[in-house]
Amino acid sequence: MAAETVATTQLRLASPNGIITRTVLKSPLRDALPSEMPIIDISSIFSPSLGERQAVAQQVRAAAQNMGFFYIKNHGIPEDVTQNAYEACLAFFRQDMETKIKADYKNAKWGNGYKAPDTQRLNPYEGIDVRESFSYRYDPQYDPAVGEEGLEDIPEEVKRHLRNEVYPWEKTSNLPRLKESMVRHIGECLALARALTRCFALSLGLEEGVFDDKVKYPDASYGLNYYPPITQRATGATGILQDDDEEQVSIGSHTDFQLFTILWQDSHGGLQVLNKQGQWLRAKPIADTLVVNLGDFMQRITNDAYISTVHRARNYSGKERVSIPFFWGFGLHETCSVVVVKEGEEKKYEDVKCEEWVRRRIEGMLQLN
């Protein structure tokens, strides 16, 4: 008996090389398997033992080559720090619109602040994102590795690329806990991201600190995403909930720009990841873990050995959902090239200035629109 053919559809995506398409299976949504999205205990990346750090790096390598998505546990960010950020996030988004819109990113010099409903469309082929968000770019004064005493030592070429500003804090002064909790959480995310960067270097067979200077003043940003519930239609005689191209999205299908993203998600779920076969998988919430996914720049510098995977969010939980992403990359003033090439392969990508890379990705998003 012949195998049943699964219907497919075409997904359009932005890339630095223009619009690309992926073939997506119209098969039922399922949970990602541990073999696809493993849980990696990263406690040993903080170990004084190089062997123990390398053992974690090998697990990271396997996950990076497979799906480019994995969970991490024992990551070192205190639970109360995350909980405070989560509670402050809800307090902000549950305010009336007149109060929230005072921090509108459109009035900020560098785009830090609040984005209201119906103002974001990450993938226009999937409609407007059903979400609100609040974001803040890297600010060295909140970086424990820089500190106030180190601000005067920041090179001018670095300062030229910084996009921090006081505007979001001035416009949310009615909720001082928002700034306090975000700044503390940002500091923890910075420390974790630097440790993971060293782990990724080891995973590539490179000297552990090879990227240290490139992330001394990183291109990083911190976000709060607030997703109201959306409705999923029941289809077919069985009434089973099916995924459908015409359904609303909480955030549209995309890949991330930079090296990697660290994501905290609440217990309600909604994150979906597209595997190599073109099937959407649920990246369900797992208590006491964070999700790490690789970005386009990581795939580029590894000559496509590591994978930047398409993902999206659809909040069908019936409840408000929160996610807190931390986006991480080399400083915009830095230049980077392919750092590893497999035997028998040629280097696929030219050297690129990180500022130029981000510009290309943004232009690709605009082209998609």
C-alpha positions as CSV (number, residue, x, y, z in Angstrom):
1,M,0.0,0.0,0.0
2,A,1.5,3.4,-1.0
3,A,2.3,5.8,1.7
4,E,-0.2,8.7,2.1
5,T,1.0,11.9,0.6
6,V,0.9,14.9,3.0
7,A,-0.2,18.2,1.5
8,T,2.2,21.1,1.6
9,T,2.3,24.8,1.4
10,Q,4.9,27.4,0.7
11,L,6.2,29.7,3.5
12,R,7.9,33.0,2.4
13,L,10.7,34.3,4.6
14,A,13.1,37.3,4.7
15,S,16.8,36.7,4.3
16,P,19.9,38.8,3.6
17,N,19.6,37.5,0.0
18,G,16.0,38.4,-0.6
19,I,12.8,36.5,-0.1
20,I,13.2,32.7,0.2
21,T,10.6,30.0,0.4
22,R,10.3,26.8,2.5
23,T,8.0,23.9,1.8
24,V,5.9,23.2,4.9
25,L,4.0,20.0,5.6
26,K,0.3,20.4,6.4
27,S,0.6,17.6,9.0
28,P,-0.7,17.7,12.5
29,L,1.3,19.8,15.0
30,R,3.2,17.7,17.5
31,D,5.6,18.1,20.4
32,A,9.3,18.2,19.6
33,L,11.1,15.1,20.7
34,P,14.1,15.1,23.1
35,S,16.2,13.9,20.1
36,E,15.1,17.1,18.3
37,M,15.2,19.6,21.1
38,P,17.3,18.1,24.0
39,I,17.5,19.5,27.5
40,I,21.2,20.2,28.2
41,D,22.5,20.6,31.7
42,I,24.9,23.5,31.3
43,S,26.0,23.8,34.9
44,S,29.5,22.6,33.9
45,I,30.2,25.5,31.6
46,F,31.0,27.3,34.8
47,S,33.3,24.6,36.0
48,P,37.1,25.2,36.4
49,S,37.6,21.9,34.6
50,L,38.2,22.3,30.8
51,G,37.1,18.7,30.3
52,E,33.8,19.3,31.9
53,R,33.2,22.4,29.9
54,Q,34.1,20.6,26.7
55,A,31.6,17.8,27.6
56,V,28.8,20.4,27.6
57,A,30.2,21.9,24.4
58,Q,29.9,18.6,22.6
59,Q,26.2,18.4,23.6
60,V,25.7,21.9,22.3
61,R,27.4,21.0,19.1
62,A,25.1,18.1,18.4
63,A,22.0,20.2,19.1
64,A,23.3,23.1,16.9
65,Q,23.9,20.8,14.0
66,N,20.6,19.1,14.4
67,M,17.8,21.6,15.0
68,G,19.6,24.7,16.2
69,F,17.1,24.8,19.1
70,F,17.6,23.3,22.6
71,Y,16.7,23.8,26.2
72,I,19.2,24.6,29.0
73,K,18.9,23.9,32.7
74,N,21.0,24.9,35.6
75,H,21.8,28.0,33.7
76,G,22.6,30.2,36.7
77,I,19.9,32.9,36.4
78,P,18.2,33.1,39.9
79,E,14.5,32.2,39.8
80,D,13.5,35.3,41.7
81,V,15.2,37.5,39.1
82,T,13.1,36.0,36.3
83,Q,10.0,36.0,38.4
84,N,10.4,39.7,39.2
85,A,10.8,40.5,35.5
86,Y,7.8,38.4,34.7
87,E,5.6,40.1,37.3
88,A,6.7,43.6,36.3
89,C,6.1,42.7,32.7
90,L,2.5,41.8,33.4
91,A,2.0,44.9,35.5
92,F,3.1,47.0,32.6
93,F,1.0,45.3,29.9
94,R,-2.1,45.2,32.0
95,Q,-2.2,49.0,32.2
96,D,-4.7,51.0,30.1
97,M,-3.5,51.9,26.6
98,E,-3.3,55.6,27.4
99,T,-0.6,54.9,30.0
100,K,1.3,52.3,28.0
101,I,1.5,54.4,24.9
102,K,3.4,57.1,26.7
103,A,6.4,54.9,26.2
104,D,5.7,54.4,22.4
105,Y,8.9,53.4,20.6
106,K,8.1,55.8,17.7
107,N,8.9,58.7,20.0
108,A,12.3,57.3,21.1
109,K,15.5,58.2,19.4
110,W,16.6,54.6,18.9
111,G,13.3,52.7,19.0
112,N,13.5,51.5,22.6
113,G,10.1,51.2,24.3
114,Y,6.6,50.0,23.8
115,K,5.0,48.6,20.6
116,A,1.2,48.6,20.7
117,P,-1.2,46.0,19.3
118,D,-1.5,45.8,15.5
119,T,1.8,47.5,14.9
120,Q,4.1,44.6,14.3
121,R,4.1,42.2,11.3
122,L,7.2,40.0,11.3
123,N,5.9,38.0,8.4
124,P,3.3,39.9,6.3
125,Y,2.2,36.7,4.5
126,E,0.9,35.5,7.9
127,G,-0.9,38.7,8.9
128,I,-0.4,41.1,11.8
129,D,1.2,39.8,15.0
130,V,-1.2,39.5,17.8
131,R,1.1,40.8,20.5
132,E,2.4,43.8,22.3
133,S,6.1,44.3,23.2
134,F,8.6,46.4,25.1
135,S,12.3,46.3,24.2
136,Y,15.6,47.8,25.3
137,R,18.9,47.7,23.5
138,Y,22.3,47.0,25.1
139,D,23.4,49.6,27.6
140,P,26.9,49.3,29.0
141,Q,26.0,51.0,32.2
142,Y,23.9,48.0,33.1
143,D,26.6,45.5,32.1
144,P,28.3,44.0,35.1
145,A,31.4,43.4,33.0
146,V,31.7,47.1,32.2
147,G,30.4,48.9,35.3
148,E,30.2,52.6,35.9
149,E,34.0,52.9,36.2
150,G,34.4,51.3,32.8
151,L,32.1,53.7,30.9
152,E,34.9,56.2,30.2
153,D,37.0,53.6,28.6
154,I,34.5,52.7,25.9
155,P,36.2,53.3,22.5
156,E,34.6,55.9,20.2
157,E,33.9,53.4,17.5
158,V,31.8,51.4,20.0
159,K,29.9,54.5,21.3
160,R,28.9,55.3,17.7
161,H,26.9,52.1,17.6
162,L,25.3,52.1,21.0
163,R,21.5,52.5,21.0
164,N,20.7,53.0,24.7
165,E,18.5,55.9,26.0
166,V,16.7,57.0,29.1
167,Y,13.4,57.5,27.3
168,P,11.7,54.2,28.2
169,W,12.5,54.6,31.8
170,E,11.2,58.2,31.9
171,K,8.0,57.1,30.3
172,T,7.4,54.2,32.7
173,S,8.4,56.0,35.9
174,N,4.9,55.2,37.3
175,L,6.2,51.6,37.5
176,P,9.8,51.8,38.8
177,R,9.8,48.1,39.3
178,L,9.9,47.6,35.5
179,K,13.3,49.2,35.1
180,E,14.6,47.6,38.3
181,S,13.6,44.1,37.3
182,M,14.6,44.5,33.7
183,V,18.1,45.9,34.5
184,R,18.8,43.1,36.9
185,H,17.6,40.4,34.5
186,I,19.6,42.0,31.7
187,G,22.7,41.7,33.8
188,E,22.1,38.0,34.4
189,C,21.4,37.4,30.7
190,L,24.6,39.2,29.7
191,A,26.7,36.9,32.0
192,L,25.0,33.8,30.7
193,A,25.3,34.8,27.1
194,R,29.0,35.4,27.4
195,A,29.4,32.0,29.1
196,L,27.5,30.4,26.2
197,T,29.6,32.2,23.7
198,R,32.7,30.5,25.1
199,C,30.8,27.2,25.1
200,F,30.0,27.6,21.4
201,A,33.7,28.4,20.7
202,L,34.7,25.1,22.4
203,S,31.9,23.3,20.4
204,L,33.6,24.4,17.2
205,G,37.0,23.2,18.3
206,L,38.2,26.8,18.7
207,E,40.1,28.4,21.6
208,E,37.5,29.1,24.3
209,G,38.0,32.9,24.4
210,V,38.3,33.5,20.7
211,F,35.1,35.5,20.7
212,D,35.6,37.3,24.0
213,D,36.6,40.7,22.5
214,K,33.8,40.5,19.9
215,V,31.2,40.4,22.7
216,K,32.8,42.9,25.1
217,Y,30.3,45.5,23.8
218,P,27.7,43.2,22.2
219,D,24.9,43.9,19.8
220,A,22.2,42.7,22.3
221,S,18.6,43.5,23.1
222,Y,16.1,42.5,25.7
223,G,12.4,42.2,25.1
224,L,9.1,41.6,26.8
225,N,6.4,40.0,24.6
226,Y,2.8,40.0,25.7
227,Y,0.5,37.6,23.7
228,P,-3.3,37.8,24.2
229,P,-5.0,34.5,23.4
230,I,-5.9,33.8,19.8
231,T,-8.6,31.3,18.6
232,Q,-7.8,28.1,16.8
233,R,-10.5,26.7,14.7
234,A,-11.7,23.1,15.0
235,T,-11.9,21.4,11.6
236,G,-12.9,18.1,10.2
237,A,-15.5,15.6,11.4
238,T,-13.5,14.8,14.5
239,G,-13.3,18.4,15.6
240,I,-9.6,18.0,16.2
241,L,-7.8,21.3,16.3
242,Q,-5.7,21.6,13.2
243,D,-2.9,24.1,12.3
244,D,-4.0,26.3,9.4
245,D,-2.2,28.8,7.2
246,E,-5.1,31.2,7.7
247,E,-5.0,31.2,11.5
248,Q,-3.7,34.3,13.3
249,V,-0.2,34.3,14.5
250,S,1.1,35.7,17.8
251,I,4.5,36.3,16.0
252,G,5.1,35.5,12.4
253,S,7.6,32.9,11.0
254,H,11.2,34.1,11.0
255,T,14.8,33.3,11.8
256,D,16.8,35.5,14.2
257,F,19.5,37.8,13.0
258,Q,22.4,37.3,15.3
259,L,24.5,34.6,17.0
260,F,21.8,33.2,19.3
261,T,18.7,34.0,21.4
262,I,18.0,33.0,25.0
263,L,14.3,32.8,25.7
264,W,12.3,32.5,28.8
265,Q,8.6,31.4,28.2
266,D,5.8,31.1,30.7
267,S,3.9,27.8,31.2
268,H,1.2,28.5,28.6
269,G,3.1,27.5,25.5
270,G,2.9,28.7,21.9
271,L,6.4,28.5,20.5
272,Q,6.6,26.5,17.3
273,V,9.7,25.4,15.4
274,L,10.0,24.2,11.8
275,N,12.1,21.1,11.5
276,K,14.3,20.0,8.5
277,Q,11.4,18.0,7.1
278,G,9.1,21.0,7.0
279,Q,6.9,20.0,10.0
280,W,5.9,22.5,12.7
281,L,6.8,21.2,16.2
282,R,5.7,22.6,19.6
283,A,8.6,23.7,21.7
284,K,6.5,23.2,24.9
285,P,7.5,25.0,28.1
286,I,9.7,22.9,30.5
287,A,10.0,24.1,34.0
288,D,13.3,25.6,35.1
289,T,14.7,25.8,31.6
290,L,15.4,28.4,29.0
291,V,15.3,27.9,25.2
292,V,18.4,28.7,23.2
293,N,18.1,29.0,19.4
294,L,20.8,29.9,16.9
295,G,20.6,32.9,14.6
296,D,21.6,33.6,11.0
297,F,25.0,35.0,11.9
298,M,25.9,31.8,13.8
299,Q,25.0,29.8,10.7
300,R,27.0,32.1,8.5
301,I,30.3,32.0,10.6
302,T,30.0,28.2,10.9
303,N,29.7,27.8,7.1
304,D,26.2,26.4,7.5
305,A,27.4,23.7,10.0
306,Y,25.1,25.1,12.7
307,I,21.5,25.8,11.9
308,S,19.3,28.9,12.2
309,T,15.8,27.5,12.4
310,V,12.5,29.1,11.4
311,H,10.1,29.6,14.3
312,R,6.9,31.4,15.2
313,A,4.4,31.7,18.1
314,R,0.7,31.0,18.3
315,N,-0.9,31.4,21.7
316,Y,-3.9,29.0,21.7
317,S,-3.8,28.6,25.5
318,G,-6.9,30.8,26.1
319,K,-4.7,32.8,28.5
320,E,-2.4,35.8,28.3
321,R,1.2,34.6,27.5
322,V,4.5,36.2,28.2
323,S,7.9,35.5,26.7
324,I,11.2,37.2,27.4
325,P,13.8,37.0,24.7
326,F,17.4,38.1,24.9
327,F,19.1,38.6,21.5
328,W,22.8,38.2,21.4
329,G,25.5,39.1,18.8
330,F,29.0,40.4,18.2
331,G,29.3,44.2,18.6
332,L,28.2,46.2,15.6
333,H,31.7,47.6,15.2
334,E,33.2,44.2,14.8
335,T,33.9,42.3,11.6
336,C,33.7,38.5,11.5
337,S,34.2,35.8,8.9
338,V,33.6,32.1,8.6
339,V,35.6,30.5,11.4
340,V,35.3,26.8,10.6
341,V,35.2,25.0,7.3
342,K,34.8,21.2,7.0
343,E,37.4,19.2,5.2
344,G,36.5,19.2,1.5
345,E,34.3,22.3,1.7
346,E,35.0,25.9,0.6
347,K,34.3,29.0,2.5
348,K,30.7,30.0,1.5
349,Y,30.6,33.6,2.8
350,E,32.8,36.7,2.6
351,D,33.9,38.7,5.7
352,V,31.1,41.0,6.8
353,K,30.9,44.0,9.2
354,C,28.3,43.2,11.8
355,E,26.7,46.5,11.3
356,E,26.3,45.7,7.6
357,W,24.9,42.3,8.4
358,V,22.1,43.7,10.6
359,R,21.4,46.3,7.9
360,R,21.0,43.6,5.3
361,R,18.7,41.6,7.5
362,I,16.5,44.7,8.2
363,E,16.3,45.5,4.5
364,G,15.3,41.9,3.9
365,M,12.4,42.3,6.4
366,L,11.4,45.5,4.7
367,Q,11.5,43.7,1.3
368,L,9.2,41.0,2.6
369,N,6.7,43.7,3.5
